Amino acid sequence: MTTERSERLYGLDHLRALAIVLVLLFHYRAFKHPEWIDTIGKFGWTGVDLFFVLSGFLISGQLFKEMGNKGAICLKTFYMKRFFRIIPAYFFTLFLYFSIPFFREREVLPPLWKFVTFTQNYGLDVIDQGTFSHAWSLCIEEQFYFILPLFLLMIMPSKLFRYFAVLIVSFIIFSLILRLIIWNVSIAGMDHSALEFWRSWYMKIYYPTYTRLDGLSIGILISYLMQYSSGFKRMVHHNGNKLFLAGVLLLGFTFWVCNEQASEIASVLGFTLVAISYGLMVMAAVSESSFLSGWRSGITAELAALSYAVYLSHKGIIHMIQAVFEQFNLETSDMVCLIVCLSGCLIGSLLYRIVIEKPFADIKQRILKSGK
């Protein structure tokens, strides 16, 4: 959800907008809501996986191109860009959560050091310390941003780079096998209706980085093949709409497989199938022959640009709006409250842009220009 919008790849804006809408609908189920939200938002958890695929594709693509053009990666520039894109808005959100109790959608926060070190996704007890729990995915992305350029610098000059695609596929298989082992060792014998089951499932399967490598890896794999395989690139550009249809059909099948999100088959295979489905859609989004890449929409472009701020702040904003509604004895589970809450999320993200993101983007540009 932190990837920067491309000026050329309009199709990716549509997917990023879809991702944040899915996340909003999924998380809105934790608040008072219209009944239809349960049905529509049931599979909204896959929005995070779509963000992972997008991040893997775009960030690795930038690094591949830099290596191709310059023969090296400037770590200082890369990390600086990531810092100014992510940290200011994130730390401001942490300030809101830790200094303004009214902003908290739940009672208890994990320790501050876990947020600051981007390790909150390890051992996250979502039952007892579920406030700002959605930062778990940002932790995974930050770990990815830190490791990927170092990994590429290490293997690109070596013979290992010839087998890069095999390495990436092995990461996906590793996550899949690890989920299978964890399920059989730690989850299988538990009562699925008990809180302890959900605590363990989220903590051991859903949140850790090592069990969630599928989306990022699929994004990296697509980017690598687009950069280094002319045959693959030609196939993508000639079959955009077919790839999109294949992605939609596979996603529909995946939703059937993952109808019970914490079942064994969903826990083991679900994340991989979701990642492949969205990977096909990303391929369609960058294809010259796809309706996605040729369709320009100011709405999805704006929503895509606001998606990071919306992701950070939406739970706190929804909680505050519903608390105010309750103070005035207004209905919180109807469409009126839903519209007000979603509008509040958009307004809040616009404030993030004006007060935080734009000023820090200007600072970043000045630093980068002064370093040339």
CORURVEN-V758305 format. One record per residue. N is the residue number from 1. RES is the residue in one small letter. PHI is phi in whole degrees, -180 to 180 (NA if undefined). Layout:
# CORURVEN-V758305
((N | RES | PHI) (N | RES | PHI))
This chain:
# CORURVEN-V758305
((1 | m | NA) (2 | t | -108) (3 | t | -69) (4 | e | -81) (5 | r | -69) (6 | s | -83) (7 | e | -77) (8 | r | -107) (9 | l | -91) (10 | y | -64) (11 | g | -60) (12 | l | -70) (13 | d | -63) (14 | h | -63) (15 | l | -70) (16 | r | -66) (17 | a | -64) (18 | l | -60) (19 | a | -61) (20 | i | -72) (21 | v | -65) (22 | l | -59) (23 | v | -64) (24 | l | -60) (25 | l | -65) (26 | f | -66) (27 | h | -73) (28 | y | -65) (29 | r | -65) (30 | a | -78) (31 | f | -109) (32 | k | -66) (33 | h | -156) (34 | p | -62) (35 | e | -60) (36 | w | -66) (37 | i | -61) (38 | d | -60) (39 | t | -77) (40 | i | -69) (41 | g | -91) (42 | k | -57) (43 | f | -102) (44 | g | -65) (45 | w | -60) (46 | t | -72) (47 | g | -59) (48 | v | -65) (49 | d | -65) (50 | l | -64) (51 | f | -60) (52 | f | -62) (53 | v | -62) (54 | l | -63) (55 | s | -64) (56 | g | -59) (57 | f | -67) (58 | l | -73) (59 | i | -69) (60 | s | -66) (61 | g | -61) (62 | q | -61) (63 | l | -71) (64 | f | -61) (65 | k | -66) (66 | e | -65) (67 | m | -64) (68 | g | -68) (69 | n | -83) (70 | k | -114) (71 | g | 78) (72 | a | -160) (73 | i | -116) (74 | c | -85) (75 | l | -62) (76 | k | -59) (77 | t | -66) (78 | f | -61) (79 | y | -67) (80 | m | -65) (81 | k | -62) (82 | r | -65) (83 | f | -60) (84 | f | -71) (85 | r | -78) (86 | i | -105) (87 | i | -66) (88 | p | -57) (89 | a | -67) (90 | y | -66) (91 | f | -68) (92 | f | -64) (93 | t | -65) (94 | l | -60) (95 | f | -59) (96 | l | -62) (97 | y | -67) (98 | f | -88) (99 | s | -113) (100 | i | -126) (101 | p | -56) (102 | f | -63) (103 | f | -76) (104 | r | -77) (105 | e | -76) (106 | r | -137) (107 | e | -85) (108 | v | -118) (109 | l | -99) (110 | p | -63) (111 | p | -59) (112 | l | -60) (113 | w | -62) (114 | k | -69) (115 | f | -71) (116 | v | -66) (117 | t | -92) (118 | f | 55) (119 | t | -120) (120 | q | -61) (121 | n | -74) (122 | y | -95) (123 | g | 68) (124 | l | -77) (125 | d | -88) (126 | v | -71) (127 | i | -76) (128 | d | -101) (129 | q | -135) (130 | g | -92) (131 | t | -71) (132 | f | 55) (133 | s | -66) (134 | h | -69) (135 | a | -70) (136 | w | -57) (137 | s | -72) (138 | l | -66) (139 | c | -60) (140 | i | -63) (141 | e | -65) (142 | e | -65) (143 | q | -62) (144 | f | -63) (145 | y | -63) (146 | f | -73) (147 | i | -83) (148 | l | -56) (149 | p | -63) (150 | l | -67) (151 | f | -62) (152 | l | -66) (153 | l | -61) (154 | m | -77) (155 | i | -99) (156 | m | -64) (157 | p | -76) (158 | s | -101) (159 | k | -69) (160 | l | -60) (161 | f | -64) (162 | r | -62) (163 | y | -109) (164 | f | -59) (165 | a | -61) (166 | v | -65) (167 | l | -60) (168 | i | -65) (169 | v | -62) (170 | s | -66) (171 | f | -65) (172 | i | -64) (173 | i | -63) (174 | f | -59) (175 | s | -62) (176 | l | -63) (177 | i | -65) (178 | l | -63) (179 | r | -64) (180 | l | -63) (181 | i | -64) (182 | i | -62) (183 | w | -60) (184 | n | -69) (185 | v | -84) (186 | s | -116) (187 | i | -117) (188 | a | -54) (189 | g | -84) (190 | m | -87) (191 | d | -74) (192 | h | -68) (193 | s | -93) (194 | a | -91) (195 | l | -60) (196 | e | -63) (197 | f | -62) (198 | w | -67) (199 | r | -59) (200 | s | -70) (201 | w | -62) (202 | y | -64) (203 | m | -69) (204 | k | -102) (205 | i | -115) (206 | y | -81) (207 | y | -93) (208 | p | -64) (209 | t | -61) (210 | y | -68) (211 | t | -100) (212 | r | -127) (213 | l | -84) (214 | d | -61) (215 | g | -62) (216 | l | -61) (217 | s | -66) (218 | i | -62) (219 | g | -62) (220 | i | -64) (221 | l | -61) (222 | i | -63) (223 | s | -62) (224 | y | -61) (225 | l | -67) (226 | m | -65) (227 | q | -83) (228 | y | -117) (229 | s | -121) (230 | s | -65) (231 | g | -66) (232 | f | -65) (233 | k | -61) (234 | r | -64) (235 | m | -60) (236 | v | -63) (237 | h | -70) (238 | h | -92) (239 | n | -133) (240 | g | -58) (241 | n | -69) (242 | k | -66) (243 | l | -64) (244 | f | -64) (245 | l | -62) (246 | a | -61) (247 | g | -64) (248 | v | -65) (249 | l | -64) (250 | l | -66) (251 | l | -65) (252 | g | -60) (253 | f | -62) (254 | t | -64) (255 | f | -61) (256 | w | -67) (257 | v | -62) (258 | c | -99) (259 | n | -56) (260 | e | -103) (261 | q | -56) (262 | a | -104) (263 | s | -72) (264 | e | -64) (265 | i | -66) (266 | a | -69) (267 | s | -67) (268 | v | -88) (269 | l | -99) (270 | g | -58) (271 | f | -64) (272 | t | -68) (273 | l | -64) (274 | v | -62) (275 | a | -63) (276 | i | -65) (277 | s | -58) (278 | y | -71) (279 | g | -62) (280 | l | -61) (281 | m | -69) (282 | v | -64) (283 | m | -60) (284 | a | -65) (285 | a | -66) (286 | v | -103) (287 | s | -78) (288 | e | -66) (289 | s | -97) (290 | s | -89) (291 | f | -65) (292 | l | -64) (293 | s | -71) (294 | g | -92) (295 | w | -92) (296 | r | -102) (297 | s | -137) (298 | g | -65) (299 | i | -67) (300 | t | -70) (301 | a | -64) (302 | e | -70) (303 | l | -65) (304 | a | -63) (305 | a | -67) (306 | l | -91) (307 | s | -60) (308 | y | -65) (309 | a | -65) (310 | v | -62) (311 | y | -60) (312 | l | -64) (313 | s | -104) (314 | h | -64) (315 | k | -66) (316 | g | -64) (317 | i | -67) (318 | i | -61) (319 | h | -60) (320 | m | -65) (321 | i | -64) (322 | q | -68) (323 | a | -65) (324 | v | -66) (325 | f | -57) (326 | e | -67) (327 | q | -61) (328 | f | -100) (329 | n | 56) (330 | l | -97) (331 | e | -67) (332 | t | -108) (333 | s | -108) (334 | d | -109) (335 | m | -68) (336 | v | -62) (337 | c | -65) (338 | l | -59) (339 | i | -64) (340 | v | -64) (341 | c | -65) (342 | l | -67) (343 | s | -64) (344 | g | -62) (345 | c | -64) (346 | l | -68) (347 | i | -64) (348 | g | -61) (349 | s | -68) (350 | l | -66) (351 | l | -66) (352 | y | -56) (353 | r | -62) (354 | i | -70) (355 | v | -86) (356 | i | -118) (357 | e | -65) (358 | k | -65) (359 | p | -59) (360 | f | -73) (361 | a | -66) (362 | d | -65) (363 | i | -62) (364 | k | -59) (365 | q | -62) (366 | r | -65) (367 | i | -66) (368 | l | -65) (369 | k | -68) (370 | s | -70) (371 | g | -85) (372 | k | -79))
